[in-house]
């Protein structure tokens, strides 16, 4: 399921990366972004390593993740 608000940035296609949630128009799973950031990779480094992913796509996912974490913690 594509998280609400990320439909323009992410895609699920059974023919692409085994149906993983990927950045729209790419074969890059969203989890690659989250895993790389967790390991200390910066935004610019990620964008250079995955040039098919746009800055706008990455920022949309990070903003969504931030909101989801705040909501889960009962914060605004």
URKA-V249402 format. One line per field, one symbol per residue. phi: phi as a letter, one per 40 degrees, with the letter a starting at -180 (. if undefined). psi: psi as a letter, one per 30 degrees, with the letter a starting at -180 (. if undefined). A space follows every 10 residues. Layout:
phi = ???
psi = ???
This chain:
phi = .cddgbccbb abadcbffgc cbcdgbbccd ccccccccch ccdccccccb ccccdccccc ccccdccccc cccgbb
psi = kkkkfgeffl kkkffkhggl jlkkglgjke feeeeeefgg kleeeeeefi ffkleeeeee eeeeeeeeee eeggl.
